Amino acid sequence: MTDLHSSTSRAATPVGPTWIDRWRAILGALTVVADERGVEDELLRAMTVGGPGGVDRPRVVAFVNAHAMNSAVTDAGFADAVAQADWVLRDGSGMRMLMDRLGRAPGLNLNGTDLIPRIVARHAGRRILVLGTRDPQLSVAAARIRDELAPGAVVEALDGFQAPEAYVALARAFAPDLVVLGMGMPKQEQVAQQLRRALTHPCVIVCGGAILDFLGGGATRAPAWMRRLGIEWLYRLAREPRRLFKRYVLGNPLFLSRARRYAAAVGRRRSSA
């Protein structure tokens, strides 16, 4: 079964004052896809400008993993930006464990590093705006998008260290069909919402995390067997221990503890109801 929804079919969910409320809002917005057929025939088709059943106005794609859920605990603005995305997709084994604990079908793991190139490929020959990282990775990523992933696309790029107003001004002038953001959390999610409010033409705005670094050669993927086992985070930690120590070594146990507390809170609410 495929549970696909966007802002056209669900009411906006306020994030609320506590981290429990913020997690509830994000999980309530989650788009679950059960199988690869649902990804190709429904999800990607809906994320395409110009195709049948595609987007009709600016829409945002966001990904949530354990780090995103931890960030939502302390940053209400970030939690709200994620919860208000048109598609909120599960990324990683931590989120699968949370869904299992809640008795919810987790669906496929839809990490951005694998899914975003497929979204880009659907916009061959169109206008693509790339915002994030820095040169030389940015220029290499833009060239790969133009020459390999989306042949014939007109690509414009700007580094990820500008004020949000600069991205809005460029997007208005360029009028892209697809925007790929690679600024990291929480900036990219907040910029995505500003772009959605500012633009009036149909376009897809994707919160891509490290996708531009991967495409630009600044980061490498874990071996396929690690990705299949859901432990790509170990590979990244081994390569960048200082930068990622807090996110993974401290953050993963904290997320699992919060997952237990959240599930218990949900259970108590169900019992009282």
Backbone as a ProteinNet text record, in pm:
[ID]
protein_1_A
[PRIMARY]
MTDLHSSTSRAATPVGPTWIDRWRAILGALTVVADERGVEDELLRAMTVGGPGGVDRPRVVAFVNAHAMNSAVTDAGFADAVAQADWVLRDGSGMRMLMDRLGRAPGLNLNGTDLIPRIVARHAGRRILVLGTRDPQLSVAAARIRDELAPGAVVEALDGFQAPEAYVALARAFAPDLVVLGMGMPKQEQVAQQLRRALTHPCVIVCGGAILDFLGGGATRAPAWMRRLGIEWLYRLAREPRRLFKRYVLGNPLFLSRARRYAAAVGRRRSSA
[TERTIARY]
84.5	0	87.6	47.9	121.5	41	103.7	38.7	105.1	53.6	110	18	75.3	-6.4	82.4	21.1	92.7	-1.4	39.7	-42.6	-175.2	-193.7	-322.4	-427.7	-383.3	-479	-476.3	-393	-389.9	-381.8	-441.3	-434	-298.1	-248.4	-123.2	-135.7	-34.3	-36.2	55	3.8	91.1	187.3	310.9	410.7	390.2	326.9	301.3	422.5	404.1	508.6	613.4	589.2	683.7	744.8	856	918.4	828.8	746.6	650.4	555	507.2	417.2	488.6	615.9	690.5	711.1	745.5	759.6	625.5	517.6	385.7	352.2	383.1	353.9	435	562.8	647.8	602.7	577.3	533.3	395.4	312.1	181.8	189.8	300.2	318.1	394.2	441.3	527.9	456.9	524.9	478.9	544	464	514.6	488.1	592.7	581.3	623.6	536.5	558.7	654.7	659.4	738.9	794.5	885	952.3	854.4	751.7	652.6	585.9	558.9	500	594.2	724.7	822.9	821	828.3	842	711.6	601.5	476.4	396.3	417.4	337.3	421.1	520.3	596.3	674.8	758.5	840.9	756.5	650.8	562.2	501.6	462.8	402.7	504.4	635	741.1	801	733.7	786.6	709.2	781.5	718.6	697.2	576	548.4	491.9	494.7	440.7	297.8	230.2	93	89.2	-0.9	-11.8	99.2	179.3	290.9	250.7	349.5	324.3	254.5	174.5	102.4	137.1	225.9	271.4	398.8	465.6	587.6	559.4	638.2	621.6	758	759.4	884.2	895.5	1015.5	1049.1	1150.2	1119.7	1210.7	1234.7	1350.5	1386.7	1409.6	1362.1	1381.3	1456.4	1560	1636.4	1648.8	1729.8	1744	1797	1891.9	1947.2	1840.2	1755.1	1647.8	1552.1	1518.4	1426.6	1490.2	1619.3	1687.6	1687.8	1710.6	1711.7	1575.1	1468.5	1332.8	1303.3	1374.6	1352.4	1388.9	1495.6	1546.9	1517.7	1464.2	1443.3	1301.2	1211.8	1071.6	1054.7	1135.5	1125.3	1162.1	1265.6	1304.9	1196.1	1143.2	1037	917.3	881.9	767.6	796.3	919.3	953.9	946.3	991.5	984.4	839.8	763.1	625	538.9	574.2	494.5	539.6	642.1	682.5	569.5	566.2	461.8	485.7	613.3	648.3	756	729.9	826.5	861	986.6	1025.4	1119.5	1098.3	1179.5	1316.7	1419.8	1557.4	1630.4	1666.1	1753.3	1687.2	1773.7	1724.7	1670.6	1717.7	1664	1515.7	1477.3	1335.9	1254.2	1314.6	1244	1217.6	1317	1298.2	1190.2	1184.7	1079.9	943	929.3	801.2	760	856.2	825.8	775.5	840	800	657.9	620.2	486	381.2	424.9	331.8	286.6	369.5	337.1	426.4	371.2	450.1	554.3	682.6	786.1	800.2	754.6	772.7	919	947.6	1084.6	1169.9	1298.1	1393.5	1420.1	1387.3	1397.5	1500.1	1627.6	1731	1756.3	1790.9	1804.9	1917.3	2026	2139.8	2101.9	2007.6	1962.3	1843.9	1751.8	1627.7	1645.4	1725.5	1734.5	1786.9	1889.4	1928.6	1814.6	1723.9	1610.1	1511	1495.9	1411.5	1474.2	1605.5	1676.8	1660.8	1674.3	1666	1532.3	1428.7	1295.8	1282.2	1384.2	1378.2	1483.4	1516.2	1606.2	1546.4	1631.9	1586.7	1516.4	1505.8	1436	1535.8	1482.4	1565.1	1584.9	1711.3	1744	1835	1795.2	1872	1937.4	2068.6	2146.4	2201.5	2163.4	2201.7	2263.8	2393.5	2455.5	2601.8	2666.1	2808.5	2891.9	3011.4	3100.5	3186.7	3254.3	3345	3469.2	3526.5	3493.3	3375.2	3329	3221	3095.6	3063.3	2940.8	2945.2	3055.5	3066.1	3064.8	3131.8	3133.4	2993.4	2923.1	2787.3	2694.5	2703.7	2619.1	2646.5	2773.9	2808.7	2757.3	2766.1	2715.1	2564.2	2495	2350.3	2317.8	2387.9	2360.2	2398.9	2511.2	2565.5	2524.5	2499	2475.4	2335.2	2295.5	2168.8	2048.2	2057.4	1944.5	1993.3	2026.8	2083.9	1996	2060.9	1988.4	1933.1	1948	1897.7	1979.7	1913.3	1981.1	2002.6	2127.5	2160	2223.2	2171.9	2228.4	2266.5	2375.1	2423.3	2469	2455.3	2502.7	2542	2651.5	2701.1	2602	2627.5	2533.7	2556.7	2628.9	2666	2613.9	2506	2443	2324.1	2277.2	2154.4	2035.8	1928.6	1811.8	1758.3	1768.5	1717.8	1788.3	1915.9	1989.3	1934.4	1897.6	1841.7	1703.2	1624.8	1490.9	1500.8	1590.3	1604.7	1649.5	1744.5	1792.3	1682.7	1608.5	1501.4	1391.8	1359.2	1257.8	1305.3	1432.2	1484.7	1502.2	1543.7	1575.4	1452.4	1352.7	1228.7	1256	1317.5	1352.9	1232.1	1243.5	1146.1	1182	1310.2	1359.6	1467	1457.5	1559.7	1616.3	1748.1	1815.2	1896.6	1860.6	1927.5	2025.3	2147.7	2248	2321.6	2246.7	2303.5	2311.8	2250.8	2243.2	2129.9	2095.2	1988.3	2043.4	1963.9	1824.3	1807.1	1918	1908	1829.4	1856.4	1791.7	1640.7	1592.6	1448.1	1381.1	1449.7	1393.3	1397.4	1505.4	1512.7	1406	1383.1	1281	1144.6	1109.1	979.6	972.2	1083.8	1084.9	1068.7	1133.5	1118.1	975.5	916.2	778.9	683.1	704.5	617	642	767.2	803	772.3	778	761	614.5	578.3	438.4	420.1	528.6	518.2	540.4	496.1	517.4	666.6	710.8	848.7	858.9	963.9	992.2	1116.2	1107.5	1217.5	1259.4	1382.3	1428.2	1534	1512.3	1611.3	1709.1	1831	1919.2	2034	2054.8	2163.3	2297.9	2366.6	2501.5	2501.4	2386.7	2378.8	2475.3	2496	2585.1	2730.6	2764.9	2900	2923.5	2822.1	2836	2851.3	2766.3	2773.4	2901	2951	3069.7	3200.7	3194.5	3316.6	3374.6	3305.6	3355.8	3326	3239.9	3206.4	3184.3	3207.1	3190.1	3087.6	3020.9	2921.9	2988.4	2918.2	2962	2947.1	3018.7	2998.9	2853.4	2813.2	2672.8	2625.2	2712.8	2668.4	2637	2709.6	2680.4	2548.7	2523.6	2397.8	2279.9	2297	2188.3	2158	2259.4	2239.8	2196.6	2189.7	2147.3	2252.8	2382.1	2488.8	2584	2531	2614.7	2668.4	2594.6	2638.4	2772.5	2801.4	2930.2	3044.2	3019	3119.5	3147.7	3042.5	3060.3	3131.9	3097.6	3163	3311.6	3347.1	3487.2	3566.6	3502.4	3571.3	3577.7	3477.1	3473.7	3440.1	3526.3	3492	3471.9	3553	3541.2	3410	3375.4	3253.3	3127.2	3129.7	3007.5	2996.2	3094.3	3090.3	2962	2932	2813.3	2685.3	2678.6	2557.1	2528.7	2632.5	2610.8	2641.4	2758.4	2797.6	2712.2	2685.9	2597.9	2452.3	2429.8	2293.3	2211.8	2272.7	2195.4	2137.8	2218.1	2158.7	2052.5	2076	1977	1846.6	1856.5	1736.6	1660.9	1731.2	1665.1	1597.1	1659.9	1596.3	1469.6	1477.4	1358.8	1251.1	1291.2	1193	1113.6	1181.9	1111.9	1016	1061.6	976.2	857.4	882	771.8	667.8	713.2	620.1	539.2	604.3	531.9	427.2	461.8	366	247.5	275	166.2	76.7	138.8	61.6	-26.8	25.9	-55.8	-172.2	-145.9	-254.4	-363.3	-325.4	-423.7	-505.7	-437.2	-507.3	-608.2	-568.9	-658.8	-776.3	-752.9	-860.2	-962.5
-120	0	124.4	225	349.7	460.9	532.3	644	770.9	828.7	949.1	1066.6	1171.2	1290.1	1412.5	1526.6	1652.6	1756.6	1883.3	1987.5	2005.1	1944.4	1954.6	1867.6	1766.3	1672.7	1666.7	1748	1747.2	1890.3	1912.9	2044.5	2062.6	2186.2	2214.7	2181.2	2116.1	2075.6	2166.7	2242.5	2327.8	2243.6	2292.5	2211	2205	2305.8	2301.1	2341.5	2356.6	2414.6	2315.7	2187	2090.9	2005.1	1937	1853.2	1735.7	1689.8	1584.2	1633.5	1757.5	1815.3	1830	1868.3	1888.1	1755.5	1652.6	1520.9	1473.9	1497.7	1454.2	1523.5	1651.9	1724.7	1670.1	1643	1591.2	1451.8	1365	1229.2	1228.9	1325.9	1337.6	1380.8	1447.2	1493.2	1392.8	1284.7	1190.6	1125.8	1121	1051	913.4	809.4	672.7	605.8	549.4	478.3	334.2	241.4	102	28.5	64.4	-15	72.2	14.2	88.5	134.6	57.5	99.6	230.3	241.5	365.6	482.9	459.3	566.6	616.8	523.8	562.2	614.3	544.7	577.2	687.9	705.3	803.9	917.9	885.1	990	1075.5	1014.3	1091.8	1162.2	1099.6	1165.7	1291.9	1282.7	1398.7	1509.7	1474.6	1571.9	1628.4	1613.6	1656.2	1775.8	1875.1	1989.7	1955.6	1977.7	1961	1827.3	1729.9	1599.4	1583.7	1476.2	1451.6	1424.2	1491.9	1473.8	1538.7	1625	1690	1812.4	1888.9	2002.5	2115.9	2190.5	2302.5	2434.8	2430.5	2549.7	2512.8	2607.2	2570.3	2466.6	2360	2253.8	2213.3	2170	2142.9	1995.2	1940.6	1803.7	1810.7	1745.8	1743.2	1599.3	1574.8	1442.4	1450	1347.3	1345.9	1220	1240.2	1131.7	1156.7	1076.3	1091.5	1229.6	1279.7	1412.2	1520.2	1509	1607	1604.6	1486.1	1476.9	1533.9	1511.2	1573	1724.9	1774.9	1919.6	1980.5	1906.6	1956.7	1975.8	1903.5	1915.4	2055.1	2111.7	2239	2356.9	2331.2	2437.8	2429.2	2507.4	2503.4	2552.5	2650.5	2701.5	2596.5	2519.9	2411	2304.4	2267.2	2166.5	2210	2336.2	2386.7	2382.2	2420.3	2418.5	2277.6	2177.8	2039.5	1992.6	2018.7	1970.6	2031.1	2150.5	2215.9	2182.5	2097.8	2055.3	1975	1975.9	1902.9	1752.6	1714.6	1573.4	1564.3	1488.3	1463.9	1315.1	1282.6	1145.9	1089.4	962.3	894.1	860.5	896.7	872.7	805.1	678	614	511	427.2	318.3	367.5	483.3	537.7	567.7	627.7	657.4	529.6	427.8	298.9	240.4	248.1	196.3	273.5	404.8	484.2	443.6	427.5	387.2	248.9	156.8	23.8	32.3	114.2	129.2	184	266.6	326.3	236.2	122.9	33	84	166.1	221.9	160.8	138.8	86.2	189.7	153.7	252.6	281.4	190.2	209	200.8	241.1	237.3	345.9	316.9	419.1	508.6	636.4	728.7	836.4	798.1	896.8	985.3	1109.5	1206.8	1177.3	1116	1090.1	998.2	908.1	818.5	876.2	943.1	987.2	1116.4	1209.3	1339.9	1330.3	1248.6	1236.6	1189.2	1110.7	1064.8	1179.3	1266	1384.2	1476.3	1495.7	1580.4	1525.7	1394.1	1333.2	1358.7	1376.4	1403.3	1546	1627.4	1766.7	1796.2	1695.6	1716.4	1819.4	1909	2011.4	2128.8	2128.6	2237.1	2326.1	2420.3	2516.7	2467.7	2450.3	2395.1	2493.1	2527.6	2618.5	2536.9	2549.4	2472.9	2570.7	2552.7	2645.1	2566.6	2590.6	2521.8	2493.5	2440.2	2408.3	2524.8	2497.5	2601.6	2538.6	2623.3	2572.3	2509.6	2405.3	2357.5	2260.4	2212.5	2112.5	2165.1	2292.4	2348.6	2346.6	2392.1	2395.6	2256.2	2161.4	2024.3	1963.4	1986.7	1933.7	1993	2123.6	2188.3	2131.3	2107.8	2051.8	1909.3	1829.4	1691.8	1689.9	1782	1789.8	1824.7	1921.8	1968	1862.7	1794.9	1706.4	1560.9	1514.3	1373	1342.7	1407.8	1371.7	1426.9	1550.1	1614.9	1680.1	1601	1656.5	1765.7	1873.3	1984.2	2084.8	2058.8	2153.6	2282.1	2392	2519.7	2532.6	2535.5	2528.3	2658.7	2710.7	2827.7	2784.8	2841.4	2796.9	2915.5	2898.4	2996.4	2921.8	2965.1	2893	2899.8	2817	2803.7	2895.7	3007	3093.8	3236.4	3248.6	3378.7	3396.5	3519.8	3546.3	3492.8	3451.1	3397.2	3490.5	3621.5	3716.9	3702.9	3665.4	3648.9	3530.9	3424	3307	3337.9	3412.1	3448.4	3536.2	3633.8	3723.8	3646.6	3555.9	3478.2	3386.9	3323.2	3232.8	3308.4	3427.3	3506.9	3543.6	3578.6	3619.7	3500.2	3386.7	3269.7	3185.3	3188.5	3111.6	2963.1	2893.7	2753.2	2661	2547	2439.5	2353.6	2345.7	2264.8	2343.1	2341.6	2401.7	2291.9	2275	2178	2255	2238.5	2306.8	2211.2	2255.4	2173.4	2252.4	2309.6	2397	2331.4	2215.3	2153	2207.5	2131.8	2171.5	2270.8	2369.2	2395.8	2499.9	2552.9	2664.5	2627.1	2508.3	2474.1	2461.8	2407.9	2394.7	2531.4	2623.1	2757.6	2833.1	2818.8	2880.6	2822.2	2691.8	2628	2690.6	2716.2	2775.9	2920.2	2993.7	3129.9	3129.9	3035.2	3025.7	2987.6	2897.3	2857.3	2974.7	3058.3	3175.7	3282.5	3293.5	3403	3373	3244.9	3210.4	3186	3211.5	3196.7	3095	3044.6	2949.5	2807.4	2706	2567.9	2533.7	2480.2	2435.2	2340	2259.2	2165.9	2214.8	2226	2275.6	2161.3	2112.5	1992.5	2028	1986.4	2002.9	1886.2	1912.9	1804.7	1770.4	1843.5	1809.4	1809.6	1695.4	1686	1644.2	1646.6	1594.7	1665.3	1795.8	1867.2	1830.6	1800.1	1753.5	1615.7	1528.8	1397.6	1411.7	1493.7	1510.7	1582.5	1670.3	1748.3	1684.6	1564.9	1495	1531.8	1612.9	1650.2	1548.4	1451	1344.5	1217.2	1103.3	975.2	890	803.9	713	594.7	539.3	415.2	300.4	188.7	71.3	27	-39.9	-79.1	-165.9	-253.3	-342.2	-264.3	-155	-71.6	2.6	46.4	115.5	20.4	-104.7	-202.2	-231.3	-230.5	-259.8	-137.4	-20.9	99.9	157.8	133.5	183.7	275.8	344.5	439.6	547.8	575.4	677.2	639.5	510	467.7	502.5	486.7	521.3	671.8	750.8	896.4	939.2	876.3	908.5	876.2	762.3	724.4	823.4	881.4	975.2	1116.8	1154.9	1289.6	1281.3	1220.5	1197.7	1326.1	1425.5	1548.2	1620.1	1632.2	1706.4	1630.1	1497.5	1418.2	1347	1365.9	1298.4	1332.4	1459.7	1500.1	1447.1	1451.5	1409.7	1260.4	1178.7	1034.3	968.8	993.2	925.2	971.3	1099.2	1150.5	1153.8	1188.5	1209.8	1083.7	975.4	852.4	794.5	778.3	730.4	825.9	957	1053.8	1038.5	1017.5	996.4	872	762.2	638.2	655.4	729.2	757.5	840.2	939.9	1022.6	941.7	849.7	765	682.9	627.5	551.9	641.4	760.8	854.7	899.8	923.2	965	854.9	731.7	619.5	601.1	618.7	607	716.8	839.2	950.2	925.2	872.4	840.2	731	629.8	524.7	574.3	665.2	720.6	801.5	875.8	956.2	866.5	756	662.9	599.6	564.6	501.3	597.1	722.4	819.5	851.6	841.6	870.5	756.2
0	0	0	-72.8	-80.6	-17	75.4	142.3	94.4	-14.6	-71.7	-44.5	12.7	32.6	28.7	-0.8	0	57.2	48.1	108	36.8	-78.1	-145.8	-78.7	-1.1	55.5	206.4	272	416.5	466.4	580.8	642.1	707.7	710.5	777.7	925.9	980.4	1119.8	1200	1296.5	1377	1458.4	1476.6	1543.2	1693.9	1753.6	1896.8	1978.6	2109.7	2193.9	2244	2242.7	2298.4	2188.6	2222.1	2120.5	2082.9	2176.1	2144.2	2035.7	2049.8	1948.9	1814.3	1818.7	1694	1622.5	1697.4	1634.2	1578.2	1651.9	1604.6	1472.8	1460.2	1337.6	1220.5	1242.5	1135.2	1093.7	1191.5	1159.4	1094.4	1130.4	1067.1	922.7	886.6	748.4	663	722.5	652.1	533.9	421.5	303	299.6	303.6	307.1	172.4	114.7	-12.5	11.3	-21.8	16.8	-74.8	-202.6	-295.6	-406.8	-484.9	-590.4	-697.8	-723.2	-821.4	-777.7	-648.6	-598.1	-613.1	-596.1	-613.7	-757.4	-851.1	-991.5	-1050.9	-1025.3	-1093.5	-1024.7	-895	-823.3	-767.4	-685.3	-618.1	-716.7	-799.4	-891.2	-997	-1040.2	-1136.7	-1075.3	-948.5	-882.8	-858.8	-856.7	-831	-958.7	-1069.6	-1199.6	-1252.5	-1299.1	-1364.6	-1511.6	-1559.2	-1700.9	-1741.3	-1652.6	-1687.4	-1640.6	-1683.6	-1637.6	-1488.5	-1418.8	-1275.3	-1196.5	-1260.3	-1193.9	-1114.4	-1072.4	-984.2	-1058.2	-983.4	-1042	-974.3	-877.2	-805.1	-729.5	-662.3	-589.5	-480.3	-479.5	-380.7	-326.2	-200.1	-128.6	-95	-115.5	-76.7	37.3	150.6	265.4	307.8	366.5	415.8	565.9	639.1	783.9	825.3	903	961.7	1111.6	1178.8	1323.7	1359.2	1282	1309.4	1295	1193.3	1175.3	1293.7	1341.7	1455.3	1581.3	1600.6	1713.9	1701.5	1580.7	1558.6	1586.2	1554.5	1577.7	1725.6	1811.4	1955.5	2004.2	1949.4	1998.9	1906.8	1787.8	1689.3	1634.7	1692.4	1649.9	1507.5	1466.3	1330.2	1227.9	1257.1	1168	1163.6	1279.4	1283.9	1201.4	1209.8	1133.6	983.8	944.8	802.4	745.4	822.3	775	765.9	871.7	876.5	766.7	718.6	616.4	474.1	459.1	324.9	260.6	129	56.9	59.1	58.2	74.2	181.6	285.9	392.7	386.6	359.6	329	435.8	468.3	570.4	515.1	592.5	552.3	668.3	651.8	748.8	838.1	897.6	982.3	1114.9	1163	1286.9	1275.7	1163.2	1142.2	1125.5	1063.5	1052.4	1191.4	1279.9	1415.8	1490	1469.5	1532.3	1480.8	1350.6	1292.8	1342.6	1350.8	1402.9	1546.5	1626	1766.3	1778.2	1683.4	1685.2	1620.4	1566.1	1498.5	1364	1300.1	1170.1	1062.4	945.5	834.8	793.8	793.5	761.8	613.5	527.9	385	345	222.1	172	235.6	246.2	286.1	164.9	176.8	63.6	94.9	96.5	126.4	4.5	33.2	-73.3	-170.1	-122.4	-209.6	-324.4	-301.6	-408	-485.3	-415.2	-479.8	-559.4	-510.6	-576	-719.3	-748.9	-889.4	-979.3	-925.9	-1005.2	-1027.8	-929.1	-947.6	-1053.1	-1041.5	-1137.4	-1279.2	-1294.9	-1428.5	-1494.4	-1415.1	-1470.2	-1521.7	-1499.4	-1544.1	-1649.7	-1728.3	-1842.3	-1937.1	-1985.4	-2078.6	-2013.3	-1880.9	-1810.9	-1736.2	-1659.5	-1588.1	-1444.5	-1405.5	-1274.3	-1200.7	-1080.2	-994.7	-883.7	-870.7	-773.1	-670	-544.5	-438.2	-323.2	-298.8	-187.2	-209.8	-106.2	-98.8	-154.5	-204	-259.2	-367.8	-443.5	-546.8	-483.8	-546.7	-681.5	-688.1	-570	-571.1	-639.5	-619.3	-676	-828.4	-886	-1032.4	-1092.4	-1025.5	-1075.1	-1068.9	-956.5	-942.6	-1047.9	-1071.4	-1171.9	-1310.8	-1341.8	-1472.5	-1486.1	-1381.7	-1388.4	-1409.4	-1342.3	-1360.6	-1505.3	-1559.3	-1696.3	-1800.5	-1780.8	-1885.3	-1869.6	-1744.9	-1721.7	-1670.6	-1562	-1497.9	-1572.5	-1620.7	-1688.6	-1817	-1917	-2040	-2100.2	-2141.6	-2203.1	-2105.3	-1976.2	-1876.6	-1878.9	-1847.7	-1826.7	-1676.5	-1633.1	-1490.8	-1444.8	-1335.3	-1268	-1127.6	-1073.1	-942.2	-858.1	-725.4	-628.4	-502.7	-439.2	-322	-205.6	-103.9	7.1	123.4	103.5	214.9	197.9	121.3	99.2	194.3	203.8	278.8	200.3	269.1	197.8	89.8	112.5	13.6	-121.2	-119.2	-245	-323.8	-255	-322.7	-379.1	-303.4	-350.3	-475.2	-472.6	-587.6	-711.8	-695.6	-809.1	-863.2	-773.4	-816.6	-891.2	-845.8	-916.2	-1055.9	-1069.2	-1199.1	-1293.3	-1240.3	-1322.2	-1353.7	-1265.9	-1282.2	-1307.4	-1213.1	-1235.5	-1226.6	-1293.8	-1276.4	-1155.6	-1125.4	-1014.1	-940	-806.8	-720.9	-632.7	-634.6	-548.1	-445	-319	-208.9	-142.2	-122.1	-55.9	49.7	143.6	245.9	382.7	396.2	527	610.3	714.4	806.8	909.5	951.8	917.1	805.6	753.8	659.6	535.5	477.8	351.6	366.3	478.7	498.9	512.3	578.1	592.9	460.3	384.7	251.8	160.1	170.4	86.1	108.9	233.9	262.6	212.7	222.6	170	18.2	-48.5	-193.6	-230.9	-157.9	-190.1	-176.2	-75.7	-57.8	-164.5	-211.3	-301.2	-447.6	-487.7	-628.2	-661.7	-785	-826.2	-937.9	-994.7	-1105.3	-1052.7	-1126.1	-1080.8	-1074.2	-961.4	-948.2	-829.7	-830.2	-721.4	-648.6	-516.4	-433.2	-341.9	-359.8	-290	-186.6	-64	42.7	33.6	-15.5	-56.3	35.5	145.4	236.2	165.6	169.6	112.7	-33.7	-101	-237.2	-331.4	-317.7	-408.4	-383.3	-258.8	-229.4	-289.2	-284.3	-347.2	-498.7	-559.6	-704.1	-746.6	-660.2	-693.4	-652.9	-595.7	-559.5	-425.6	-348.3	-216.9	-109.2	-138.3	-44	-124.5	-61.2	-129.2	-56.2	-131.9	-75.3	-7.5	90	152.6	54.2	76.5	-9.5	-8.2	-114.8	-130.2	-14.9	36.9	144.9	271.6	297	414.2	394.2	271.7	244.9	260.8	214.8	229.1	375.4	460.2	602.5	682.4	618.6	687.6	779	750	836.4	758.9	660	585.9	678.2	785.5	880.7	943	960.9	1015.5	920.6	792.5	691.8	695.2	701.2	704.9	831.9	944.6	1071.6	1065.9	1005.7	995.7	910.1	810.5	722	780	858.5	916.4	1065.7	1146.4	1287.1	1367.4	1343.4	1422.9	1393.7	1265.6	1229.3	1266.5	1256	1272	1406.5	1495.6	1625.5	1702.1	1711.6	1787.1	1722.6	1589.9	1519.5	1539.4	1530.4	1532.4	1667	1722.4	1846.3	1963.5	1970.4	2073.9	2028.4	1903.7	1856	1839.6	1792.6	1770.7	1899.6	2007	2132.9	2187.2	2170.6	2216.9	2140.4	2009.5	1928.9	1974.4	1998.2	2040.3	2175.3	2265.3	2394	2374.8	2290.5	2263.4	2192.4	2104.8	2036	2137.1	2237.4	2341.4	2418.4	2452.6	2528.1	2444	2314.7	2228.7	2215.3	2193.1	2180.1	2308.1	2422.2	2549.2	2562.5	2520.5	2527.6	2435.7	2316.5	2223.7	2282.5	2345	2406.5	2518.5	2600.5	2709.2	2654.7	2547.4	2488.9	2432.3	2368.8	2316	2428.2	2536.4	2649.2	2711.9	2728	2789	2698.1	2565	2470.5	2470.5
[MASK]
+++++++++++++++++++++++++++++++++++++++++++++++++++++++++++++++++++++++++++++++++++++++++++++++++++++++++++++++++++++++++++++++++++++++++++++++++++++++++++++++++++++++++++++++++++++++++++++++++++++++++++++++++++++++++++++++++++++++++++++++++++++++++++++++++++++++++++++++++

